[in-house]
Amino acid sequence: MPRKIWRKNFEIKRTSFLLAHEALESFYKFQKPTVGRNVLTQAIWINKGVDNIGTYFLKDELRQLIEMTLEQILNNTAKLEKVHKKTTLYSTKYFRFCRQTEKVKLSKLSNNQLALLYKKNYYLLQRCHGYSLCSTWFIDSDGEDLTNYLLNYVKNQIDKNNLKIEYAQAFSLLTTPDKHSLAQIENIEALEIIKKLKKDKIAKKAFLSKNTSTIEKNLNKINPKLRNSIIKHYKKWRWTPFTYIGPAYDLDYYLETWSAILRQKINIVAEIKNLKTINQQNKTEKIKLYKKLKIDTKHKRIFNLASEIVWLKAYRKDALFYGCYVMDILYKEIGKRFGLSLNQARHLTHYEVNQALVSNKYSVAEINNRINFFVIYFKNNHYQVLTKDRAKKFLLKQNFEKVKVGDVKELVGTPASSGRVKGTVKIINIADEMGKMNKNDIMVAHSTFPALVPAMKKAAAIVTDDGGLTCHAAIVARELKTPCVVGVKIATQVFKDGDKVEVDATNGVVKKIK
């Protein structure tokens, strides 16, 4: 009997032990709302230091889940709409809970009270992140099944109606959300503050300084109401680049960014108006495109569901990132009580957190082993955390699918935002690598996340290994109107810093040039 094949589904730079055990539990618990049963039964998560270097599922199970999810999206759209509505409610509830948790004086809580707070946090985190994993992650995680179905449908409608429309551009518009993302909301709120800074002579003078420490010193001299709005904004949004292990923004980030915007003499009023009306403009254009392409009622609903997936993936992920930020506050308090560093406290499972707080049971040696290298093997709702020789021996017994990378000159992916440009490759996978990114470079990444947005704003084009209409790169590229190709699979292995490439994001092709 042939050994079962493990297929790599994703890898994540700078991730956390919390995400590892939470995600593996979530994928198992929350398949039923979408496909009615547990199709995925096993998984392997491998971490080296802070990096997840691979998460694997059984190849046959993964393909079966994706095909069943696509079937539900196409033929049982109402069911998926309910799943998404519930996920939105979970995420909104979790945002509120995190804001309340930030205000709690943790040092005043007993161990039992802290354990209950952690347990509730984990419960809500898991539901906002996991409840719609099938449609917001798996569906496009192994071949971009939904994206390709919709792309092909758009191509067919364009050909059938003899229209001269770029299919990638049409696809992008039809899958653009009608609601603001949190990133857009934060941007609008920030620009409203900058508009006030511009009108206030004392504040404007302070913020025109290029020295951030000088701006901070002069905050006390500006209007107290305006100063409070600056501090309030910083406290409300500082978690946005945190992802799984931080860091969060400090006040200097906002002072420096807003100072630069003021010095660039951007038309703030026009920028705010554009951000506030862009969704309505897209909605109007979308209705026109529906008519041009003669899209039937069934497919209108599927496209609406797809645009909801794009919005929801970002919203639930933002809730998860805020949750990780707040979890760190809890881990710091837990660490203090047991003489553990923040990093050590982070490497407890949620069961072990409860044992430590309630029964004072935990193993420092085991925690330290996990910090360097760990493997989690999940099977039928139970997981084992393996370290050192046990982990290595376990991995040697597995049959992992091999992906060959030869001397490739051209790669094909999914068009996420149309356009054609040439430029110099810069591989950017973590925030620490953004310093090498110059204006009009081609940004190539395994995947992107909020902390990488400053680099994305400089890019002439964005290319990612991961893909699909719901990936972060596709969402941001559309907002920036930057050419983008996603789902290229091996872009970060084929290309290196300094390579000259041409990105044809209209047709999803990336090739090396001399």
Long-range contacts (C-beta under 8 A, 24 or more apart in sequence): 3-399, 4-58, 4-59, 4-60, 4-399, 5-58, 5-59, 5-60, 5-399, 5-400, 5-401, 6-44, 6-56, 6-57, 6-58, 6-59, 6-398, 6-399, 6-400, 6-401, 7-56, 7-57, 7-58, 7-59, 7-62, 7-142, 7-401, 8-54, 8-55, 8-56, 8-400, 8-401, 8-403, 9-55, 9-56, 9-57, 9-62, 9-141, 9-142, 10-52, 10-54, 10-55, 10-141, 10-447, 10-466, 11-51, 11-52, 11-53, 11-54, 11-55, 11-446, 12-51, 12-52, 12-55, 12-244, 12-447, 13-50, 13-51, 13-52, 13-429, 13-430, 13-446, 14-50, 14-51, 14-243, 14-244, 14-245, 14-430, 15-47, 15-50, 15-51, 15-52, 15-243, 15-244, 15-245, 16-50, 16-244, 16-245, 16-324, 16-346, 17-47, 17-346, 17-347, 17-348, 17-349, 17-370, 17-374, 18-244, 18-324, 18-327, 18-346, 18-350, 19-52, 19-244, 19-324, 20-45, 20-47, 20-52, 20-374, 20-376, 21-349, 21-350, 21-376, 21-383, 21-385, 22-122, 22-125, 22-126, 22-129, 22-130, 22-350, 23-55, 23-129, 23-130, 24-376, 24-378, 24-383, 25-126, 25-130, 25-378, 25-381, 25-383, 26-126, 26-129, 26-130, 26-133, 27-130, 27-133, 27-138, 28-378, 28-380, 28-381, 29-126, 29-130, 29-381, 30-127, 30-130, 30-131, 30-132, 30-133, 30-134, 31-65, 31-133, 31-134, 33-83, 33-86, 33-131, 33-132, 33-134, 34-69, 34-72, 34-79, 34-80, 34-83, 34-132, 34-134, 34-135, 35-65, 35-68, 35-69, 35-72, 35-134, 39-64, 39-65, 39-68, 40-65, 41-379, 41-380, 42-377, 42-378, 42-379, 42-380, 43-376, 43-377, 43-378, 44-375, 44-376, 44-377, 44-378, 44-395, 44-398, 45-375, 45-376, 45-378, 46-374, 46-375, 46-395, 47-373, 47-374, 47-375, 48-372, 48-373, 49-371, 49-372, 49-373, 50-245, 56-398, 56-400, 59-401, 62-138, 62-142, 63-142, 65-134, 65-138, 66-138, 66-139, 66-141, 66-142, 66-143, 66-145, 67-145, 69-134, 69-135, 69-138, 69-139, 70-139, 70-145, 70-146, 70-149, 73-135, 73-139, 73-146, 73-302, 73-305, 74-149, 74-302, 77-298, 77-301, 77-302, 77-305, 80-135, 80-305, 81-305, 81-308, 83-131, 83-132, 83-135, 84-132, 84-135, 84-305, 84-308, 84-309, 84-312, 86-131, 86-132, 87-127, 87-128, 87-131, 87-132, 87-136, 87-312, 87-316, 88-312, 88-315, 88-316, 90-124, 90-127, 90-128, 90-131, 90-316, 91-128, 91-315, 91-316, 91-318, 91-319, 92-319, 93-124, 93-128, 94-124, 94-125, 94-127, 94-128, 94-319, 94-322, 94-323, 95-319, 95-322, 97-121, 97-124, 98-319, 98-322, 98-323, 98-325, 98-326, 101-326, 101-329, 101-330, 102-326, 102-329, 106-329, 106-330, 106-333, 107-333, 111-337, 111-357, 111-358, 112-357, 112-358, 114-330, 114-333, 114-334, 114-337, 114-357, 115-353, 115-354, 115-357, 115-358, 117-330, 118-330, 118-334, 118-350, 118-353, 118-354, 118-357, 119-350, 119-354, 121-323, 121-326, 121-327, 121-330, 122-350, 124-323, 125-319, 125-320, 125-323, 125-327, 128-316, 128-319, 128-320, 128-323, 129-316, 129-317, 129-319, 129-320, 129-323, 132-312, 132-316, 135-309, 136-309, 136-312, 136-313, 136-316, 136-470, 137-313, 137-470, 139-309, 139-468, 139-470, 140-467, 140-468, 140-469, 140-470, 140-471, 140-487, 141-466, 141-468, 144-414, 144-467, 144-468, 144-469, 144-486, 144-487, 146-306, 146-309, 146-468, 146-469, 147-414, 147-467, 147-468, 147-469, 147-487, 148-414, 150-174, 150-175, 150-302, 150-303, 150-306, 150-469, 151-414, 151-415, 153-299, 154-293, 157-293, 157-294, 157-295, 158-293, 160-294, 161-292, 161-293, 161-294, 163-292, 163-293, 165-292, 165-293, 166-418, 166-506, 167-415, 168-415, 168-416, 168-417, 168-418, 168-505, 168-506, 168-507, 168-508, 169-418, 169-506, 170-289, 170-293, 171-415, 171-469, 172-415, 172-416, 172-417, 172-418, 172-478, 173-282, 173-285, 173-286, 173-289, 174-286, 174-289, 174-290, 174-303, 174-306, 174-307, 175-303, 175-306, 175-307, 175-310, 175-469, 176-282, 176-286, 176-307, 176-310, 176-478, 177-279, 177-307, 177-308, 177-310, 177-311, 178-279, 178-282, 178-283, 178-286, 178-307, 178-311, 179-279, 179-311, 180-279, 181-311, 181-314, 181-315, 181-475, 181-479, 182-240, 182-314, 182-315, 182-318, 183-240, 183-314, 183-450, 183-453, 183-476, 183-479, 184-275, 184-278, 184-479, 186-237, 186-240, 187-275, 188-272, 188-275, 188-276, 189-233, 189-237, 190-233, 190-254, 190-257, 190-258, 191-268, 191-271, 191-272, 191-275, 192-272, 193-226, 193-229, 193-230, 193-233, 193-258, 194-258, 194-261, 194-262, 194-268, 195-268, 195-269, 195-272, 196-226, 196-229, 197-226, 197-258, 197-262, 198-262, 198-268, 200-226, 204-262, 207-255, 207-258, 207-259, 207-262, 208-259, 208-262, 208-263, 209-259, 210-259, 210-263, 212-252, 212-255, 212-256, 212-259, 215-255, 215-256, 215-259, 216-251, 216-252, 216-255, 230-254, 239-321, 239-322, 239-325, 239-326, 240-318, 240-321, 240-450, 241-431, 241-450, 241-451, 242-321, 242-322, 242-324, 242-325, 242-328, 242-451, 243-321, 243-324, 243-449, 243-450, 243-451, 244-321, 244-324, 245-324, 245-328, 245-346, 246-325, 246-328, 248-325, 306-469, 309-469, 309-470, 310-469, 310-470, 310-474, 310-475, 313-470, 313-475, 314-472, 314-475, 317-472, 318-450, 321-450, 338-362, 340-364, 340-367, 343-371, 344-368, 344-371, 347-371, 349-385, 403-489, 403-490, 405-490, 405-493, 405-494, 408-490, 408-494, 409-511, 409-512, 410-509, 410-510, 410-511, 410-512, 411-488, 411-489, 411-490, 411-491, 411-494, 411-509, 411-510, 411-511, 412-488, 412-508, 412-509, 412-510, 413-463, 413-464, 413-467, 413-485, 413-486, 413-487, 413-488, 413-489, 413-491, 413-508, 413-510, 414-467, 414-468, 414-469, 414-485, 414-486, 414-487, 414-508, 415-484, 415-485, 415-505, 415-506, 415-507, 415-508, 416-467, 416-469, 416-471, 416-473, 416-474, 416-477, 416-478, 416-484, 416-485, 416-486, 416-505, 417-462, 417-474, 417-477, 417-478, 417-480, 417-481, 417-482, 417-483, 417-484, 417-505, 418-483, 418-505, 418-506, 419-461, 419-482, 419-483, 419-503, 419-505, 419-506, 420-483, 420-502, 420-503, 420-504, 420-505, 420-506, 421-460, 421-461, 421-483, 421-502, 421-503, 421-505, 422-460, 422-500, 422-501, 422-502, 422-503, 422-513, 423-460, 423-461, 423-500, 423-501, 423-503, 424-498, 424-499, 424-500, 424-501, 425-495, 425-496, 425-497, 425-498, 425-499, 425-500, 425-501, 426-455, 426-497, 427-492, 427-495, 427-496, 427-497, 428-452, 428-455, 429-492, 436-497, 442-501, 442-503, 444-491, 444-492, 444-495, 445-473, 445-492, 446-492, 447-471, 447-472, 447-473, 448-472, 448-473, 448-476, 456-480, 456-482, 460-503, 461-485, 461-503, 461-505, 463-488, 463-491, 463-495, 463-501, 463-503, 463-510, 464-488, 464-491, 465-489, 465-490, 465-491, 465-492, 485-509, 485-510
